[in-house]
């Protein structure tokens, strides 16, 4: 696939990302809009970009960060650079419920009285994902999914519980408001509209400002990497189909700048969307080729071990192997829905060519 490189909207922000060490600085993106980097502990993404939108009586945040003292202090310090205190935060618009976006929302509400907004499809996942009484059941569902995917018995328990170590980085907080697709947000001075973009998460939201020609893209469209789109116990039945449809939907918006939650801001929305869609088509073809070469049936896990990743399979840590398996399964489900591969269900599902 031909390489496409987006034009950064901030050279300093891109330089900070490429350094792999520095955090970007707090930036005044344009009048009334600030970008605040909030660190993510022990994670290659390193930070989430929280956006602060000025309103007459304070600021509204898009996303919040992880629930750590370091992250909270970085958010407070970033607000101070913009001229605001935590008490000035009026709302947190959460793009989705992953810990680096939703984790601090509850703490911010406790400190400020701000309301939290979330899409219903993610809101209904909160109990099973973050309530202590439901965790064991969710882990067991994950274990069964991994078992059917063909994960070796000796690694099943490790992979099924791999995400439990980051649960403490979320303050469980039910939303005060459910945000619907296409809903205009009542933010004085902003014509912000919500766009439901499922795929990376069932309730992922982007926010567009038509007059300012800005798209706040969360994890939906990033400058360099592609978001994880995987089958897991809380995903939709065909998350890749959802994601590709959502990409096509946001591509229609004519904006000057994309403001993602990671990496750096960039200019070319349509071209970046086209490149991401081409990447997934290439991956679908690669997976179909592996299935055909196996001939008499192959598990999802075995397919994943034979694909091209950013590093050798044996060097990928457990959590990332689980993600790779889920992404592979999402592509297989997409191919199955279009009758390009078929599944023989069993204790370990097998995938065969049509």
ZIBEL-V258961 format. One record per helix or strand. SS is the DSSP state (2 for helix, 1 for strand). FROM is the first residue (numbers start at 1). LEN is the number of residues. If there is no record, write none. Layout:
SS:FROM:LEN, SS:FROM:LEN
This chain:
1:8:1, 2:11:9, 1:27:4, 1:33:7, 1:47:9, 1:58:5, 2:69:13, 2:86:3, 1:89:5, 2:99:4, 2:105:8, 1:115:4, 2:120:4, 2:126:5, 2:132:18, 2:153:8, 2:164:6, 1:177:2, 1:184:1, 1:187:1, 1:190:1, 1:192:5, 1:205:5, 1:214:5, 2:239:13, 1:257:4, 1:266:1, 2:269:26, 1:298:1, 2:300:6, 2:313:3, 2:318:20, 1:341:4, 1:350:4
